[in-house]
Amino acid sequence: MRAQQPIPRFGAVPFMGHMQQQQHPLIDPGSMVAMAQVRPPTLEGLNIKQIKTFKLAYRRYVSKVPVPQWIRLPGQLVLPEQLITIATLNNIGDIEDLKRMPEEQFFMCLCRIHNATMTTQWCRLLEQVKMTTQTWSLEFYLEYVEDFRFQMAIAGRDFQPPESEVVKIFIRGLQPNTLQTEIRRKNLETLEEVIDETSDVIVRYKAIFDLTDSMVKSPTSKKTTNSKKASSKATEEVSTDTADKVAAVAVAPPKKSKGDSSDKKKEVTCYKCLQKGHLAPNCPNPKHPRSTWQPRTARAIKKSEESEVPAEQPTARSIRVFSSDMQPSSDTFIRLDVSVFSPADETLISPLHYKTSVFLDSGANLNSITREFFSNGL
């Protein structure tokens, strides 16, 4: 007969219910509250960008979990249909094996989906990674190294070119160009040597640049301090003979400086709103009904319109003569008695006019009189 085990009291059951209390200490309530605020990442898809995003999000998730035993494996955060696709492409029979895989092994299975099938494809995948900044920043360089290693995992190892070709691809992705030249001249053989040497070079050059900037800024600061010392000495060396003159000047009323411009502004009157304290171009108020002020552009347009008023163009009045209206005469010239008046007075009942006789040219299409002839007749 087995001895009956005592029933555990309330609160004695640990967080993992299948383990015994003697193997697990009591859980801190603060850790449970912190764990409740941590959201595990999800794999949105199986393309390269989505896999990279999931990997970075999983690392942040691991760093936020307060208790290491509570960290869920990445395979447990992936949808079942995605696990089936990953298992099929990696020749894994059971998806439960993917759920139990450690982090690095699981992400290698994810990257194996996009492995290159030839050396040219492998090189093109690695050439897509480049530094995007021209500054000598160690932070951006470490991001570039991380992206380059991830792209190597995506490309795989089956069609990886020789180490010297990988080194060339890595150096071509460095920025700025002076950093490329510096690392290329060192003739390093392995990728790890290039990565370590590049980080050292960036640190050394960055220290030199900072020192140069500080040396460039220092002469200006020295000049300012020297000018302040010279001015203080000049004020201290004022002789006692000029003390009376200085006192006499102090008694006189001081001249208005630029600081008194505020008083002048108070006396200025705005021509737009007819209030004091500002000028019309800066007036925020609406125009006063009695104001005749206009904006500068309106005044310029009005002035140009006045200057461009065309002079009055002379007009010609045609005279039509029918043979039936002419008096029978033996004279070879064609004369006609007409009444001449201004075109503006044509609509008046009794316009200002005068009577005269004109000769007509029978061979012309239009017979006219000059303005001088018209003005002399009035």
ROKOLMAR-132950 format. One record per residue (C-alpha): residue in three letters; z, y negated, x negated. Coordinates in steps of 0.02 Angstrom, whole numbers, plus 32768, in hexadecimal, padded with zeros to 4 digits. Layout:
<nudrens>
> code, Z, Y, X
> ALA, Z, Y, X
...
</nudrens>
This chain:
<nudrens>
> code, Z, Y, X
> MET, 8000, 8000, 8000
> ARG, 7FCC, 7F55, 7FBE
> ALA, 804C, 7ECC, 7FC0
> GLN, 801E, 7E4A, 8042
> GLN, 7FF2, 7DA3, 7FF0
> PRO, 804C, 7D0B, 8032
> ILE, 7FE5, 7C95, 809E
> PRO, 7FC6, 7BF0, 803F
> ARG, 8016, 7B56, 8089
> PHE, 7FB1, 7AC2, 80C9
> GLY, 7F75, 7A58, 8038
> ALA, 7F82, 7AE4, 7FB8
> VAL, 7EC9, 7B17, 7FCA
> PRO, 7E61, 7AC7, 7F3E
> PHE, 7DB8, 7A6F, 7F52
> MET, 7D57, 7B10, 7F29
> GLY, 7D9D, 7B82, 7FB0
> HIS, 7D69, 7C26, 7F5F
> MET, 7DD6, 7C05, 7EC4
> GLN, 7E90, 7C22, 7EBA
> GLN, 7F0B, 7B95, 7EAD
> GLN, 7F4C, 7BD0, 7E04
> GLN, 7EA0, 7BB5, 7DB4
> HIS, 7E85, 7B03, 7DF6
> PRO, 7EFB, 7A6E, 7DEE
> LEU, 7F16, 79FF, 7E84
> ILE, 7E86, 7988, 7EA1
> ASP, 7E9F, 78CD, 7E8D
> PRO, 7E7E, 7874, 7F34
> GLY, 7E2F, 77E2, 7ED4
> SER, 7DAF, 7858, 7E89
> MET, 7D84, 7899, 7F36
> VAL, 7D6A, 77E7, 7F75
> ALA, 7CFB, 77C0, 7EDF
> MET, 7C99, 7861, 7EFA
> ALA, 7C7A, 7833, 7FB0
> GLN, 7C22, 7795, 7F75
> VAL, 7BAB, 77F2, 7F00
> ARG, 7B05, 7820, 7F4F
> PRO, 7AA3, 78AD, 7EFC
> PRO, 79EA, 7889, 7ED8
> THR, 7959, 78DD, 7F2F
> LEU, 78AE, 7912, 7EED
> GLU, 782C, 78B0, 7F50
> GLY, 7796, 790F, 7F0E
> LEU, 774E, 7974, 7E7F
> ASN, 76E0, 78F5, 7E26
> ILE, 770C, 78B3, 7D79
> LYS, 7754, 780D, 7DB2
> GLN, 77C2, 785E, 7E37
> ILE, 7803, 78E1, 7DBD
> LYS, 7831, 7859, 7D40
> THR, 788A, 77F3, 7DC6
> PHE, 78EB, 788C, 7DFE
> LYS, 791F, 78B3, 7D4B
> LEU, 7962, 7802, 7D2D
> ALA, 79BB, 7800, 7DD5
> TYR, 7A0B, 78A9, 7DB0
> ARG, 7A50, 7867, 7D0B
> ARG, 7A9E, 77D2, 7D64
> TYR, 7AE6, 784A, 7DE5
> VAL, 7B36, 78B4, 7D5D
> SER, 7B85, 781B, 7D0C
> LYS, 7BD3, 77E3, 7DB2
> VAL, 7C22, 7889, 7DE6
> PRO, 7CDE, 787A, 7DBD
> VAL, 7CFD, 7935, 7DA2
> PRO, 7C80, 799C, 7D3D
> GLN, 7C9E, 7A38, 7DA6
> TRP, 7C5B, 79DB, 7E3F
> ILE, 7BAF, 79B9, 7DF4
> ARG, 7B26, 7A11, 7E54
> LEU, 7A96, 7A5E, 7DF4
> PRO, 79EB, 7A0A, 7E09
> GLY, 79A1, 7AA5, 7E5B
> GLN, 7A21, 7A94, 7EE8
> LEU, 79DF, 79E4, 7F11
> VAL, 7929, 7A19, 7F2A
> LEU, 78DB, 7A4A, 7FD0
> PRO, 78B5, 7B04, 7FEC
> GLU, 77F9, 7AE8, 7FFB
> GLN, 77FA, 7A8C, 7F55
> LEU, 785D, 7B1A, 7F05
> ILE, 77DB, 7B96, 7F42
> THR, 774F, 7B31, 7EF1
> ILE, 77B0, 7B21, 7E4D
> ALA, 77DB, 7BDB, 7E4B
> THR, 7725, 7C0C, 7E6D
> LEU, 76DF, 7B9F, 7DE1
> ASN, 7763, 7BDE, 7D66
> ASN, 7754, 7C97, 7D98
> ILE, 7808, 7C9F, 7DD7
> GLY, 7827, 7D21, 7E5D
> ASP, 78C4, 7CDB, 7EB1
> ILE, 78E6, 7C24, 7ED7
> GLU, 79A0, 7C48, 7EC4
> ASP, 7982, 7C56, 7E0A
> LEU, 7940, 7BA2, 7E0D
> LYS, 79DC, 7B67, 7E68
> ARG, 7A4B, 7BB2, 7DE0
> MET, 79E6, 7B6D, 7D4E
> PRO, 7A36, 7AEE, 7CD8
> GLU, 79F5, 7A3D, 7CD6
> GLU, 7982, 7A46, 7C3E
> GLN, 7936, 7AED, 7C6E
> PHE, 7914, 7AB5, 7D21
> PHE, 78BC, 7A16, 7CEA
> MET, 7853, 7A79, 7C70
> CYS, 7818, 7AE2, 7D04
> LEU, 77EF, 7A41, 7D61
> CYS, 778C, 79FB, 7CCF
> ARG, 772F, 7AA0, 7CB7
> ILE, 76D0, 7A7A, 7D59
> HIS, 766D, 79F1, 7CFF
> ASN, 7657, 7A44, 7C53
> ALA, 75B4, 7A1D, 7BFB
> THR, 752D, 7AA1, 7BF5
> MET, 74D5, 7A5D, 7B59
> THR, 7501, 79F5, 7AC0
> THR, 749B, 795E, 7AF8
> GLN, 74FB, 7958, 7B9D
> TRP, 759E, 7967, 7B3D
> CYS, 7573, 78D0, 7AD1
> ARG, 753E, 7868, 7B68
> LEU, 75E2, 788B, 7BBF
> LEU, 7643, 784D, 7B27
> GLU, 75D3, 77B4, 7B10
> GLN, 7606, 7775, 7BBC
> VAL, 76B3, 7749, 7B78
> LYS, 76BE, 76A1, 7B1E
> MET, 773C, 7618, 7AFF
> THR, 7723, 7586, 7B77
> THR, 777C, 74FC, 7B15
> GLN, 7753, 74A0, 7A74
> THR, 7808, 7480, 7A45
> TRP, 786B, 74DB, 79BF
> SER, 78E3, 7525, 7A3D
> LEU, 793F, 75C7, 7A1A
> GLU, 7960, 75DF, 7AD4
> PHE, 78A7, 75DF, 7B02
> TYR, 7882, 7650, 7A6F
> LEU, 7900, 76D3, 7AA9
> GLU, 78B2, 76CF, 7B56
> TYR, 7809, 76EF, 7B05
> VAL, 784E, 7784, 7AA5
> GLU, 7899, 77CC, 7B45
> ASP, 77F3, 77B7, 7BA2
> PHE, 7793, 7806, 7B10
> ARG, 7805, 789F, 7B0D
> PHE, 77F4, 78B4, 7BC9
> GLN, 7736, 78A9, 7BBD
> MET, 773A, 792F, 7B35
> ALA, 779A, 799F, 7BAD
> ILE, 7717, 797C, 7C33
> ALA, 7687, 79A6, 7BBC
> GLY, 76DA, 7A48, 7B83
> ARG, 76D2, 7AA5, 7ADD
> ASP, 763F, 7B1B, 7AF6
> PHE, 75B9, 7A9E, 7AC2
> GLN, 7621, 7A27, 7A59
> PRO, 75BD, 79E3, 79C3
> PRO, 7601, 79E1, 7910
> GLU, 769B, 797A, 78EA
> SER, 7636, 78F6, 788D
> GLU, 75CD, 78D2, 7928
> VAL, 766A, 78C0, 7993
> VAL, 76B0, 7844, 7914
> LYS, 7610, 77DD, 791D
> ILE, 7618, 77D7, 79DC
> PHE, 76CF, 77A1, 79D5
> ILE, 76AB, 7715, 7957
> ARG, 7617, 76D3, 79BD
> GLY, 768D, 76BA, 7A4F
> LEU, 7704, 7648, 79EE
> GLN, 770A, 758C, 7A08
> PRO, 76F7, 750E, 79B8
> ASN, 7666, 7535, 7943
> THR, 76CD, 7506, 78AA
> LEU, 7743, 7594, 78D5
> GLN, 76B0, 760D, 78DE
> THR, 7673, 75D6, 7833
> GLU, 7721, 75E6, 77E6
> ILE, 773B, 7698, 7825
> ARG, 7689, 76D1, 7800
> ARG, 7699, 769E, 7749
> LYS, 7731, 770E, 7732
> ASN, 76C6, 77AC, 7747
> LEU, 774C, 780F, 77A2
> GLU, 7722, 78C3, 77D0
> THR, 778F, 78F6, 7865
> LEU, 77AF, 78A1, 790B
> GLU, 786C, 78A2, 78F5
> GLU, 785C, 7847, 784E
> VAL, 77EE, 77C3, 789F
> ILE, 7868, 77AB, 792F
> ASP, 78FE, 7795, 78BB
> GLU, 78A3, 7725, 783F
> THR, 785D, 76B5, 78C9
> SER, 7909, 7697, 7912
> ASP, 794B, 7668, 7865
> VAL, 78BA, 75F2, 7846
> ILE, 78D5, 759B, 78ED
> VAL, 798E, 7582, 78C7
> ARG, 796A, 753A, 7819
> TYR, 78DE, 74C6, 7852
> LYS, 7943, 748B, 78E8
> ALA, 79D2, 7458, 7873
> ILE, 7957, 73F9, 7804
> PHE, 790C, 739E, 789A
> ASP, 79B8, 736C, 78DB
> LEU, 79E8, 732A, 782F
> THR, 7946, 72C7, 7823
> ASP, 7961, 7279, 78CE
> SER, 7A12, 7245, 789E
> MET, 79D2, 71F6, 77FC
> VAL, 794C, 7196, 7859
> LYS, 79C9, 7150, 78D5
> SER, 7A4C, 7120, 7853
> PRO, 79F1, 7088, 7803
> THR, 79E8, 702D, 78A9
> SER, 7AA1, 7047, 78C7
> LYS, 7AC8, 7006, 7819
> LYS, 7A5F, 6F6B, 7837
> THR, 7ABC, 6F45, 78D7
> THR, 7B66, 6F59, 7885
> ASN, 7B31, 6EEC, 77F1
> SER, 7AF1, 6E63, 7864
> LYS, 7B96, 6E65, 78C3
> LYS, 7BF8, 6E55, 7821
> ALA, 7B8B, 6DC4, 77E6
> SER, 7B9F, 6D67, 7889
> SER, 7C5C, 6D7D, 7886
> LYS, 7C65, 6D3B, 77D3
> ALA, 7BFA, 6CA4, 7801
> THR, 7C6F, 6C76, 788E
> GLU, 7D07, 6C87, 781D
> GLU, 7CBB, 6C13, 7798
> VAL, 7CAD, 6B7B, 780A
> SER, 7CF8, 6AE8, 77AA
> THR, 7D83, 6A7B, 77EB
> ASP, 7D16, 69DF, 77D7
> THR, 7CAD, 6A13, 786D
> ALA, 7D43, 6A3B, 78DA
> ASP, 7D48, 698B, 7924
> LYS, 7C8E, 6994, 794D
> VAL, 7CA6, 6A3A, 79A3
> ALA, 7D35, 69F2, 7A09
> ALA, 7CCB, 695B, 7A39
> VAL, 7C40, 69CD, 7A75
> ALA, 7CBE, 6A34, 7AD7
> VAL, 7CF6, 6996, 7B35
> ALA, 7C44, 6972, 7B6B
> PRO, 7C09, 69CA, 7C09
> PRO, 7BB8, 6A70, 7BDD
> LYS, 7AFF, 6A89, 7BF6
> LYS, 7AC9, 6AFE, 7C7C
> SER, 7A97, 6BA6, 7C38
> LYS, 7A2A, 6C2D, 7C80
> GLY, 7ABF, 6C6D, 7CDF
> ASP, 7AB8, 6BD1, 7D4D
> SER, 7A13, 6C09, 7D96
> SER, 7A73, 6C50, 7E2A
> ASP, 7AA4, 6B9E, 7E5B
> LYS, 79EF, 6B68, 7E55
> LYS, 79BE, 6BFA, 7EC2
> LYS, 7A3B, 6BC3, 7F45
> GLU, 79E6, 6B19, 7F4E
> VAL, 7936, 6B61, 7F60
> THR, 78EB, 6B5E, 8010
> CYS, 7878, 6BE6, 804E
> TYR, 77D8, 6BA4, 809E
> LYS, 77C6, 6C43, 8105
> CYS, 786C, 6C50, 8163
> LEU, 78A8, 6B9D, 8139
> GLN, 794D, 6BE1, 80F4
> LYS, 799C, 6BC0, 804A
> GLY, 79C2, 6C37, 7FBE
> HIS, 7919, 6C8A, 7F9B
> LEU, 785F, 6C6B, 7F8A
> ALA, 77D6, 6C91, 8007
> PRO, 7782, 6D21, 7FA4
> ASN, 782C, 6D7C, 7FA0
> CYS, 785E, 6D51, 8053
> PRO, 789F, 6DE7, 80B8
> ASN, 78A6, 6D84, 815B
> PRO, 781C, 6D6C, 81DC
> LYS, 77B4, 6CCD, 81DB
> HIS, 7800, 6C36, 8234
> PRO, 7798, 6BF2, 82C6
> ARG, 7795, 6B44, 8276
> SER, 7763, 6B85, 81CC
> THR, 76B3, 6B65, 818D
> TRP, 76C5, 6BD6, 80F6
> GLN, 7641, 6C5A, 80D6
> PRO, 763B, 6CE5, 8054
> ARG, 75DC, 6CC1, 7FB5
> THR, 7552, 6D3C, 7FE2
> ALA, 7538, 6CEA, 808D
> ARG, 752D, 6C3E, 803C
> ALA, 74AF, 6C7C, 7FBE
> ILE, 7444, 6CCD, 8045
> LYS, 7448, 6C30, 80AF
> LYS, 7419, 6BC3, 801B
> SER, 7388, 6C34, 7FED
> GLU, 734A, 6C34, 80A1
> GLU, 734C, 6B76, 80A4
> SER, 72ED, 6B6C, 8000
> GLU, 726B, 6BE8, 803C
> VAL, 723C, 6B8A, 80DC
> PRO, 717D, 6B83, 80D6
> ALA, 7126, 6ADC, 80EC
> GLU, 70CA, 6AC0, 818E
> GLN, 701E, 6B0A, 8180
> PRO, 6F8B, 6AA4, 81C1
> THR, 6F3A, 6AEB, 825C
> ALA, 6E87, 6ADD, 828F
> ARG, 6E4E, 6AD0, 8344
> SER, 6DA5, 6B17, 836C
> ILE, 6D2D, 6AB4, 83DA
> ARG, 6CB4, 6B12, 8447
> VAL, 6C1E, 6AB7, 8490
> PHE, 6BAA, 6AFB, 8513
> SER, 6AF8, 6AB7, 8527
> SER, 6B12, 6AA4, 85E2
> ASP, 6B9D, 6A27, 85C4
> MET, 6B37, 69B7, 8550
> GLN, 6ADE, 691B, 858D
> PRO, 6A21, 691D, 857B
> SER, 69F1, 68AF, 84E7
> SER, 6966, 689C, 8469
> ASP, 69E5, 688D, 83DA
> THR, 69D5, 691B, 835E
> PHE, 6A91, 6917, 8336
> ILE, 6B0A, 6970, 83A7
> ARG, 6B95, 68FA, 83D6
> LEU, 6C27, 6923, 8447
> ASP, 6CAD, 68B4, 8493
> VAL, 6D56, 690B, 847F
> SER, 6E0F, 68E8, 8499
> VAL, 6E77, 6916, 83FF
> PHE, 6F31, 6941, 840C
> SER, 6FB4, 69A4, 83AB
> PRO, 6FC5, 6A60, 83CB
> ALA, 707F, 6A43, 83EE
> ASP, 7053, 69CD, 847D
> GLU, 6FD4, 6A40, 84C9
> THR, 7048, 6A7B, 8554
> LEU, 7083, 69CD, 8585
> ILE, 7046, 697A, 8623
> SER, 7015, 68D8, 85CB
> PRO, 7005, 6900, 8512
> LEU, 6FEE, 687C, 848B
> HIS, 6F33, 687B, 8466
> TYR, 6E9D, 680E, 8441
> LYS, 6DE4, 6817, 846C
> THR, 6D5D, 681E, 83EA
> SER, 6CB0, 6863, 83C8
> VAL, 6C8D, 68F1, 8351
> PHE, 6BEF, 6938, 8308
> LEU, 6BD3, 69F2, 831F
> ASP, 6B82, 6A66, 82A2
> SER, 6B14, 6ADC, 8305
> GLY, 6B08, 6B56, 8275
> ALA, 6BC5, 6B69, 825B
> ASN, 6C35, 6BE9, 82B1
> LEU, 6CC8, 6B70, 82B3
> ASN, 6CD1, 6AB2, 82BE
> SER, 6D75, 6A61, 8289
> ILE, 6DC1, 69B9, 825F
> THR, 6E39, 698F, 81D3
> ARG, 6EF0, 6963, 81E8
> GLU, 6ECF, 68BA, 8197
> PHE, 6E49, 6894, 821A
> PHE, 6EC3, 68C2, 82A4
> SER, 6F52, 6859, 825E
> ASN, 6EE2, 67C0, 8243
> GLY, 6EA9, 67C3, 82F7
> LEU, 6F58, 67BA, 8342
</nudrens>
